[in-house]
């Protein structure tokens, strides 16, 4: 996945997570606040209503109590019902049309030492907050008023729609901002990546970049410095290779054989020939193509001679002061034994350079 898409997706995910977290947190906070406010308002209303109903209830004026309950419900404000539970043996006075719902009177009883009781109950009309209070101390009679919770749910739905709208607007703004920011970041990085790819293909040109103080400008400056250093290094290498080629050609013209050995391990006799000039091919009787990749031990005379050359290599590798010229025997392609007087050439490590100075049968 491209960096731009990662930035856009990450930004969108963060905004959505923040929006959902805010929605859940606000819904809980608002729901608790509305519940508390409704309970307080309901408690204030039911206390006033209980004081008004107390005298008619004590005088047995049932019709007056009924009308007062109906007037309470008629005031609106989400009041669904009101009822009074008189002393045992008396009828329940209520505002329900027809029969009083069975069991409702005992759902939210006011028990001592509480002065009131509040409870949300589930009904066919939805959740209703039932608030009950004793009308007169010493009288086993309670006034209950049911307040619909639909206003709370409506407020919560409106709030959630608002939060959702704000979240979507923030998401849109965040995506646009992420696209803008990512383009400011990824486009320069894309130019740098393309330039580095061309560098890998051998095009060592400096990238044209406006000077800035950000990290991408610093990175571009580093790439340009690296390009200049690589160009200088390659020029030096090419010059060294040209000088070395001229040296080898001159040595070959002077009758000096040169062979390069790849000695990746510790044993020079086990090394393989990676280069040989024409003079060295003439000395050994092999063609240059035949010599390439040939083990050096195939050239050396068998027996203690191979071990002796290996020891010389070890001593010379560990002690630069050791003599670099010695005399040994080699076997030519024709099977003839020749005395070879080679000299070690620098460096002494990964590649051993043996310069054949003379041969004698």
C-alpha positions in Angstrom: 0.0 0.0 0.0 1.3 3.4 -0.9 2.2 5.9 1.8 -0.5 8.4 0.6 -3.2 5.8 1.0 -1.8 4.8 4.5 -2.0 8.5 5.6 -5.6 8.9 4.3 -6.8 5.6 5.9 -5.0 6.3 9.2 -6.5 9.8 9.4 -10.0 8.5 8.6 -9.7 5.8 11.2 -8.6 8.2 13.8 -11.4 10.7 13.1 -14.0 7.9 13.1 -12.6 6.5 16.4 -12.8 10.0 18.0 -16.3 10.5 16.6 -17.6 7.2 18.0 -15.9 7.8 21.3 -17.4 11.2 21.6 -20.9 9.9 20.6 -20.8 7.2 23.2 -19.4 9.4 26.0 -21.8 12.3 25.2 -24.8 10.0 25.0 -24.1 8.7 28.5 -23.4 12.1 29.9 -26.5 13.7 28.4 -28.7 10.7 29.3 -27.7 10.9 32.9 -28.1 14.7 33.0 -31.6 14.5 31.4 -32.6 11.7 33.7 -31.6 13.7 36.7 -33.3 16.8 35.4 -36.5 14.9 34.7 -36.4 13.3 38.1 -36.0 16.7 39.9 -38.8 18.3 37.9 -41.0 15.4 38.5 -40.3 15.4 42.2 -41.1 19.1 42.4 -44.4 18.6 40.6 -45.5 15.6 42.6 -44.7 17.3 45.9 -47.0 20.2 44.9 -49.7 17.8 43.7 -49.5 15.7 46.9 -50.1 18.8 49.0 -53.2 19.8 46.9 -54.6 16.3 46.9 -54.1 15.7 50.7 -57.2 17.5 52.0 -59.7 16.3 49.4 -58.4 12.7 49.9 -58.7 12.9 53.7 -62.3 14.4 53.3 -63.2 11.5 51.1 -63.9 13.7 48.1 -63.0 11.0 45.5 -64.4 13.0 42.5 -62.3 16.0 43.4 -59.2 13.9 43.6 -60.1 12.3 40.2 -60.4 15.7 38.6 -57.2 16.9 40.1 -55.3 13.9 38.7 -56.8 14.5 35.3 -55.8 18.1 35.5 -52.2 17.0 36.2 -52.2 14.8 33.2 -53.7 17.5 31.0 -50.8 19.9 31.8 -48.7 17.8 29.3 -45.0 17.8 29.7 -44.8 14.1 29.0 -47.1 13.0 31.8 -48.7 9.7 30.8 -50.7 8.9 33.9 -51.4 9.7 37.6 -52.9 7.6 40.2 -53.5 7.5 44.0 -53.4 4.3 46.1 -55.7 5.0 49.1 -55.7 3.0 52.3 -56.4 -0.7 52.2 -60.0 -1.4 51.2 -60.3 1.7 49.1 -60.3 2.0 45.3 -57.3 3.2 43.3 -58.0 6.6 41.8 -56.4 6.9 38.4 -56.5 8.5 35.0 -56.3 5.4 32.9 -59.3 4.9 30.5 -61.1 1.8 31.7 -59.4 -0.7 34.0 -56.3 0.2 36.0 -53.3 -1.9 34.8 -52.9 -4.8 37.2 -49.7 -4.9 39.1 -48.8 -1.2 38.4 -49.5 -0.1 42.0 -46.8 -2.5 43.4 -44.1 -1.8 40.8 -42.6 1.2 42.5 -43.7 1.3 46.2 -42.4 4.0 48.5 -40.7 2.3 51.4 -39.5 3.8 54.6 -37.3 5.7 55.3 -37.4 7.0 51.7 -39.6 10.0 51.1 -40.1 9.2 47.4 -39.4 6.4 44.9 -38.4 6.7 41.2 -38.1 3.9 38.7 -38.1 3.5 34.9 -40.7 0.8 33.9 -41.3 -0.7 30.5 -44.9 -0.3 29.2 -46.8 -0.6 25.9 -46.2 3.1 25.5 -42.5 2.8 25.9 -40.3 3.4 28.9 -41.9 5.6 31.6 -40.3 7.1 34.7 -42.7 6.4 37.6 -42.3 8.8 40.6 -44.2 8.0 43.8 -44.6 9.9 47.1 -46.5 9.5 50.3 -49.4 12.0 50.4 -49.7 12.3 54.1 -47.4 11.0 56.8 -49.1 8.2 58.7 -51.5 7.5 55.9 -50.8 4.5 53.7 -51.6 6.3 50.5 -49.3 7.2 47.7 -49.4 9.5 44.7 -47.7 8.2 41.5 -47.1 10.2 38.3 -45.6 8.6 35.1 -43.4 10.7 32.9 -42.6 9.5 29.4 -38.9 9.0 28.6 -39.5 9.7 24.9 -38.3 13.3 25.3 -35.0 12.0 26.6 -34.6 9.5 23.7 -35.6 12.2 21.2 -32.9 14.5 22.7 -30.4 11.7 22.5 -31.3 11.0 18.9 -31.0 14.6 18.0 -27.6 14.8 19.7 -26.4 11.6 18.0 -27.4 13.0 14.6 -25.5 16.2 15.4 -22.4 14.2 16.5 -22.7 12.1 13.4 -23.0 15.1 11.2 -20.0 16.7 12.9 -18.0 13.5 12.6 -18.8 13.2 8.9 -17.8 16.8 8.3 -14.6 16.2 10.3 -14.0 13.0 8.3 -14.4 14.9 5.0 -12.2 17.7 6.2 -9.6 15.2 7.6 -9.5 13.2 4.3 -9.0 16.4 2.3 -6.3 17.5 4.7 -4.7 14.1 4.6 -4.7 14.1 0.8 -3.1 17.6 0.8 -0.5 16.7 3.4 0.3 13.3 1.9 0.8 14.9 -1.5 3.2 17.4 0.0 5.1 14.5 1.5 4.8 11.6 -0.9 5.3 13.6 -4.2 8.8 14.8 -3.1 9.5 11.3 -1.8 8.4 9.9 -5.1 10.8 12.2 -6.9 13.6 11.1 -4.6 12.7 7.4 -5.1 12.7 7.8 -8.9 16.0 9.6 -8.7 17.5 6.9 -6.6 16.2 4.3 -9.0 18.0 6.1 -11.9 21.1 6.2 -9.7 20.9 2.4 -9.4 20.8 2.2 -13.1 24.0 4.2 -13.3 22.7 7.7 -14.0 24.7 9.7 -11.4 23.1 13.1 -11.8 22.2 15.5 -9.0 18.5 16.0 -8.4 17.3 19.6 -8.8 15.8 20.6 -5.5 14.8 23.9 -4.0 16.5 24.6 -0.7 14.3 24.2 2.3 14.5 23.5 6.1 12.5 20.4 6.2 13.7 16.8 6.4 12.9 16.0 2.8 15.2 18.8 1.6 17.9 17.5 3.9 17.4 14.0 2.4 17.7 15.4 -1.1 20.9 17.2 -0.1 22.3 14.0 1.3 21.4 12.2 -2.0 23.2 14.9 -4.0 26.3 14.6 -1.8 26.2 10.8 -2.2 25.9 11.3 -6.0 28.9 13.5 -6.1 30.9 11.1 -3.9 29.9 8.1 -6.1 30.8 10.0 -9.2 34.2 10.9 -7.7 34.8 7.3 -6.6 33.8 5.9 -10.0 36.2 8.3 -11.7 39.0 7.2 -9.4 38.2 3.6 -10.0 38.1 4.1 -13.7 41.4 5.9 -13.6 42.9 3.1 -11.4 41.6 0.4 -13.7 43.0 2.2 -16.7 46.4 2.6 -15.0 46.4 -1.0 -13.9 45.4 -2.2 -17.4 48.3 -0.2 -18.8 50.7 -1.7 -16.2 49.6 -5.2 -17.0 50.0 -4.6 -20.8 53.4 -3.1 -20.2 54.4 -6.1 -18.0 53.2 -8.5 -20.7 55.2 -6.7 -23.4 58.2 -6.9 -21.1 57.9 -10.6 -20.9 56.5 -10.7 -17.3 53.6 -13.0 -16.6 50.9 -11.8 -14.2 48.1 -13.9 -12.6 45.4 -12.9 -10.1 44.1 -15.4 -7.7 40.8 -15.3 -5.8 41.8 -16.6 -2.4 38.5 -16.3 -0.5 39.7 -18.9 2.0 43.0 -19.2 3.9 44.7 -21.5 1.5 46.3 -19.8 -1.5 46.9 -23.2 -3.2 43.2 -23.7 -3.2 42.5 -20.3 -4.8 41.2 -20.0 -8.3 42.7 -18.0 -11.2 40.6 -14.9 -12.0 42.9 -13.2 -14.4 46.1 -14.1 -16.4 47.9 -12.1 -19.0 49.2 -13.4 -22.3 52.7 -13.9 -21.0 51.5 -16.1 -18.1 49.4 -18.1 -20.5 52.5 -18.6 -22.7 54.6 -19.7 -19.7 52.1 -22.3 -18.6 51.0 -23.5 -22.1 47.3 -22.9 -21.3 45.1 -20.4 -23.1 43.8 -17.4 -21.0 40.3 -18.9 -21.3 41.5 -22.3 -19.9 43.2 -20.5 -17.0 40.2 -18.6 -15.8 38.6 -20.5 -12.9 41.4 -23.1 -12.8 42.6 -24.0 -9.2 46.1 -22.7 -8.6 47.1 -26.1 -7.2 46.8 -27.5 -10.7 49.7 -25.3 -11.9 51.9 -26.0 -8.9 54.1 -29.1 -8.8 52.5 -31.8 -6.6 53.9 -33.0 -3.3 55.5 -30.8 -0.7 55.7 -28.0 -3.1 52.0 -27.1 -2.7 52.3 -27.2 1.1 55.4 -25.0 1.0 53.7 -22.4 -1.2 50.8 -22.4 1.2 53.1 -21.8 4.1 54.8 -18.9 2.3 51.4 -17.4 1.7 50.5 -17.7 5.4 53.7 -16.2 6.5 53.5 -13.4 4.0 49.9 -12.6 4.9 50.7 -12.4 8.6 54.1 -10.8 8.3 54.6 -8.1 5.6 58.3 -8.2 6.2 58.6 -11.8 4.8 60.4 -12.1 1.5 58.0 -11.8 -1.4 60.2 -13.5 -4.0 60.9 -17.2 -4.0 61.4 -20.2 -6.4 59.1 -23.1 -7.0 58.2 -25.6 -9.6 55.1 -25.6 -11.9 53.6 -28.1 -14.3 52.8 -26.8 -17.8 49.9 -28.0 -19.9 52.3 -30.3 -21.8 53.3 -31.9 -18.5 56.7 -30.3 -18.4 58.3 -29.3 -15.1 59.5 -25.7 -15.0 61.2 -23.7 -12.3 59.1 -20.6 -11.6 60.4 -17.5 -9.8 57.3 -15.6 -8.7 56.9 -12.6 -6.5 53.9 -11.7 -4.3 52.1 -8.6 -5.3 49.9 -6.4 -3.0 47.4 -6.8 -1.5 48.0 -10.0 0.4 44.4 -10.8 1.4 41.4 -11.6 -0.7 43.4 -11.6 -4.0 47.0 -12.9 -4.3 48.8 -11.3 -7.2 51.7 -13.4 -8.4 54.0 -11.9 -10.9 56.1 -14.5 -12.9 59.5 -13.0 -13.4 61.3 -15.9 -15.1 61.1 -19.6 -15.7 63.8 -22.2 -16.1 63.5 -25.9 -17.0 
